[in-house]
Amino acid sequence: MVIEWLRVNVSPELREQYVQKDEEIWTAALSTYPGFLGKEVWINPDNLAEVIIVVRWSSFDEWYSIPPEELEQVEARFNAAMGEGTHEIVESAGYQVRKFLRT
């Protein structure tokens, strides 16, 4: 399993709208691709402008196989719903999970 990790700055007054539109647009789109395992959105109670997005993929190959033009179309729909300049991805990273929690 691999993790796509994003730190987003969002206008604080639009944070809840951002979380809702992210679910409606981004999560709905990503969930149609092979390898998508799930997604979490973390909000910071001490920083209303910060949102962390954690997407779980089965492999880097499946994550990276999404055509860039399709991602651009989803991004355009999301920006149209949120408005330009209301949010910015300020940090992103990919991680490989080496050890799993046991329950």
Buried (B, 14 or more C-beta within 10 A) or exposed (E): BBBBBBBBBBBEEBBEBBBEBBEEBBBEBBEEBEBBEEBEBEBEEEEBBBBBBBBBBEEEEBBEEBEEEEEEEBEEBBBEBBEEEBBEEEEEEEEEEEEEEEE
